Amino acid sequence: MEAVQSSVDMLWVMLGAMLVFFMHAGFAMVESGFTRSKNTLNILMKNMITVSLGSILYFIVGYALMFGPSSFGLIGTQGFALSGVEDIGFFVFQAVFAATCATIISGAVAERMHLSAYILLTIAMTAVIYPIVGHWVWGGGWLSQIGFIDFAGSTVVHLTGAVAAFVAAWKIGPRIGKYSGKTVNTIPGHSLPLGALGVFILWLGWFGFNGGSTLAADPALVPPVIANTLLAASAGVIATAGYTRLRYGRIDASLTMNGALAGLVGITAGAANVSLVGALAIGLIAGVVMTEAIRLLDSKIRVDDPVGAISVHGIAGIWGTLAVGLFDTTGGLLYGGGVEILGLQAVGILAVIAWASISTGLVLFAVGSLTPLRVTAEEEEVGLDFSEHGSQAYSMQDVLLGSPTGSSDSFAHRLNQLGDAPTSQKPTS
């Protein structure tokens, strides 16, 4: 029976790992759908490179720093290239988490960051920045020792990635045309159906993200974790739809899609610690908080985030982590447990924000000394698909330029002509 139980547990964790891996398809669809078509191929390449490079780097360095024997509760010191590690299944599950953290940056810097600079930042994220946070919380580090709770990564994964995304987006600046004086211009994405598909893929993958984090096929724990995940996401959708209807007079489609993700991020920290009603409350508040955060970031702080990644993963991640201190059924404030858990959660949030922002800033400074962080204005106008990859995601050039199919003119030649055209004649997607 022990052998059977071990096999079932292993199978459950591997299923969770595969679902989390599939989330990268969701990230690719959300990011490409919410941005302009001329950058789609670049976004797809960034996501594929992130999961591939992240998995290798986490194998070589990241896993050891995260789960190796602790040095002063700050960093792991053994297990590089999985030397001496026997549980390969646990490594696989954690490796796909590491890539998830890094890919959050991709959406926030979309349409204007050099691929080479993004790759160098991804190396730092998956090899060092994320694993150190993971060690603090899940690897026996100092935050776990004081009682910080983050079941599946509202802070470890999502807040870490969002803080890095904020620093990067702030550093490289907004897209051309985003701001005109005090005016904030909307730059619509080219395909909300792709965005919606990505949201549904992410929603499905989150059942493995949270459910697999039980690390065992526990019949008493897995069902409520998945139920909490379902209810929080659903509440996030309803809250965002209702709130945008009240605030803006209509249900905003892209914000409502992000509402599902905000609910999912929000419940991730306490998926195993809160009741079903608590999950509903967390999701409802996450949708509203995320909506206001996007507006504040866009119009007041003026950091250009094309897909809303910073608000979805960062602000909703902060809320979800704090919500454990309120809704934890064994010690939360609303269950008579006082403010102790809430205070510990706040300490963890502040520590992660400090580490992620400082380390990311230093990495970007170093990367900027090696290669430009941002593409040129001409490359941004033409689109990163062509400037970075010499190709395009969609065969739209004949429609855009009025050239018949089969023309002897090359696409490169036509794009060169496009680059010399007056700004008013250039397509926006």
C-alpha positions, 0 to 999 in steps of 0.5 A: 500500500505504501508503494501504491500511495507513493506512485499515486502521489508522484503521478499527481505531482507530475500531472500538476507539473504538466499543467503548470508547464501548459500555463506558458501557452496561456501566458503566450496567448494573453501577452500576444493577444493584448499587444499589437500584431507586429510584436506577436512573434517576438512575444512567442519567442520570449515565452519559449526561450523563458521556459527552456532557458529557465528549466536549464538554469534552474537545473544547474543553479536555481534548485540548489540555491532554493532547496539546498542546505540553508546558510543562515536562512538566506540561501541554499548551498548544495545540489548544483546540477542536482548533485545528490538530489534523489527526488527528480519529480520535485525538481520538475515541479519546481522548475516549471514554477521558476519559469512562470515567475520569469515570464511575468516580466515578458508582458510588462516590457512587451513591444519595446525591450531587446530580446537579448536584454530580456534573456539576460534578465531571465537568466538572473531571475531563474538562476538567482533572484527567484530561487533566493526568495523561494529558499526564504519561504519554501526551502527552510529559510528565515521567512518560513522559520518566523511563520510566513505562509505562502502555500503556492506562491502569491508572493514567492512566484507572482509578487517576485515576478511583478516587482521585477516587471515593474522595475524593468518597465519603469527603467525602459520607459513607455511605448511610443505614443502611450503618453502625450503630455498629460493624456494617456492614450490607449494602445489596444491589443490585436486579438482579445479572443487570443487573450481569452484563450490564454486566460482559460488556459491559465485558469486550467493550469492553475488547478495544477499550480495550486493543486499540485502544491499539496505534493501528494494526492491527499483526498482531504486536501486536494479537493478544497484547494481546487475548489478554492481556486475555482471559486476565487477565479470566478469571483474575480471575473464577476467582481471585475465585470460588475465594478467596471460596469459601475465605474465606466458604464460598461463591462470592460472585456480585457479587465474582466479577463484579467479579473480571473487571473487576479482572483487566481493570484489572490487565492494562491497564498491561502488555497490550503488555509481558507474556507470556500467562503473565504476564497470567494471573498478573496477573489471578489476583492482581488478583482476590484483591487486589480482594476484600480491598480491598473488605472493608478499605474497607467494614469498616475504612476505612468508605468506602461504595462501593456497586459496589466501583469504588474497589477495582476501578479503584484497587487493581487499577490500582495492582497492574497498574501495579506488575506491569509492573515484575515481568512486563515481558518486556524489563526486569521484575524476574522477567525479570532486569531489576532493580528500576528499572522497578518503582521508576519505576512506583511514582513514577508511582502516587504522583504520580497519587494526589497530584494526583488527590486534591488536585485533586478535594478542591479541586473538591469544596470549591468545588462544595460552596460553590455547591450541596450535595454530598449530597441530603437524608435524605428524598430519599435515602429516597424515592430519587434517581429521584423526587427528582432526576427526578420519575420512576422506572425501573420501574413498581413503585409499584402493587405497593409501595403496594397501589394498583390500576392506573388509580387516580386518585392520582398517583405523586407523591401516593403517594410523599408518603404513603410519605415520611410512613410509618414507617421500618419500612414503607418499601420498601428498593428 
